Amino acid sequence: MIEIKNLIKTYHDGKVETPVLKDINFSIEDGEFVAIMGRSGAGKSTLLYQISLLDHPSSGDIIIDGVNATDLSSDDRTKYRLHKLGYVFQDYALLPDLTALENVALPLIMQGKTTEHAYSVAKKALDRVNLGHRPGNLPSQLSGGEQQRVSVARAIAHKPKILFADEPTANLDTESSRVVIDLFKELHKEGQTIIMVTHEEEYGKMTERTIRLSDGKVVEDRKNR
Amino acid sequence: MSFVPIRVGFFLAIRQIKHASLWTTILIMFVMTLTFLNLVVINGVLVGLMQGAVTAEKNKYTGDLIISNLNQKAYIENTSGILNILNGLPQVSLLSGRYLAGGTVESGYKTKTRDSDVTESAGGVIAGIDPVKENNFSGIGGLMIEGSYLAPDDYDKILLGADLLYKYTPIDTPGLKNLKTAGVGSLVRLHIGSTTREVLIKGIVKSKVGELDQRIFMVDSQLRSIIGRDDLNLNEISVVLKPGVDPLFVKNILVKNGFDQGAKIQTYLEAQPKFLKDIAQTFSLLGNMLGSIGLVVASITIFIVIFVNAITRRKFIGILKGIGIDSRAIEYSYIFQSIFYALSGTGLGVLFLYGFLVPYVNAHPINFPFSDGIIYVTVAGTSIRVIILLITTVVAGYIPARIIVKRNTLDAILGR
């Protein structure tokens, strides 16, 4: 379970303060598929970065399974991200020098698994996203949709507790977007907790719950079905 | 301590090197090779210049061991006893004995028309040699730059060291006298004590060993008759030992037999002029200083290369941290890249140095005015420089990687 309590994020630029998140409170149960939506500049990506431990909030608490993530040291946050969280970014965020298989295997190797075991698990993850036939391709040799599927494979290979996705379909055509969203739906059916930022209503509706932000505040929190 | 970050760092480094621009990699390796050569060769040439002089002194003059008369004595006492011992030692390979006397050589007296006309003269040590033995020892016959070498039956013929002729040593200072008009084929007067002989200059010797190039050589039997030496006591014995024999071992045998009471017994190192040792040390220091500048240049080069590499890959470093890759693993990846550049650069440098440069220069020494310079490098010295270069490169690669890795993860991912 994820609990967000009194979360505030303010950016400072010299003497200028820009509040982006203003006292956010909500909780997400295990296995939920949540869309964070809102207009551009509403603070949805910033909220995702705080919950996914990629950034530090100015104040407030992020409690994941009873652990207050804001109390963790930088090294512990890194370890937490490695073992418990998975990420899918808008621009795929694959490493250009690594093949699809290596991109997926890298976090597993960092977890201490042997290279053979990591490759075996990574291969299964690639199979899962229907890219098992292209393990040796570099990101530059894959289409945008394929790169995003590799990114999903990397995010799920180590069976994370929570999968975070930041505008995962923003750079994709309709067909590729659909494939990625279908993948998320499948994962959700298997019990995967997914928190996805999107500005596309169509994909937002496919999730279980929508949290809508406006001007740094939660203005809507509803179940989709 | 976990080895996982090292493993991941290596994993990343290999792939980054594999996919790096070929030309950039070649350029960096070339810079490292040149830096290594700068570090080793400059020092090697400077020390080798003096080493050439030291080697020439040993091969052409002292041998491994040189026995000479004590300062207060006119000759080596009990020369025959020393020769008997040396000839009986299996460690001894060659011997060459010399008789020495002080004297001058005078020219221009034939064209003198008045008593007030000044002739020219040059002073030096006159060495009476066995032409065959001396040639076997030093190869002096091959050091003739004009004329020809002495034959055992040559009479009233001499060889002049090049320093005694203005033509080869064009120095005109009040303290140094040399002959301006004499040359091969000239008749000159040789003054030894009260004896004067007219002799023919048969050849000119240039050995680049100061002691020899200031000498006048003639057949030993004639010098003995001129100086009235009716015994066989020599003034110098140069001893060449078989390869691998420590000169101190043979010296100690002679000392144990008491010969040091009547002769000065020195290894070639002990007999080296002090200025040679001083200059060798000075040049080594100079070489290290110049090499250090090269080292600084190399470390700055690596710093810039890694910094630019890390800056341009800032986003990917952010992604790595974002997906949970330990900062140390990312830093190690840059350290491994630095090590790769350092090792490949120095590896090429070592191959070039030992595979071509050193053998080539040994076969074709650099013709310096006072020595035949070689590149003096030792395995230990080269290893130390490789290690220094490696450490410098690792530090130069680690610092920029650390600077970039320490930056905020999210800012790096978003390119802020």
Interface residues (C-beta under 8 A of the other chain):
Chain A: Y49 L54 D55 D75 T78 K79 Y80 R81 L82 H83 L85 Y87 F89 A93 L95 P96 D97 L98 E102 L106 P107 I109 M110 G112 T115 L138 R154
Chain B: S2 V4 R7 V8 F11 L12 R15 Q16 K18 H19 F316 I319 L320 K321 G322 I323 G324 I325 D326 S327 A329 T409 L410 I413
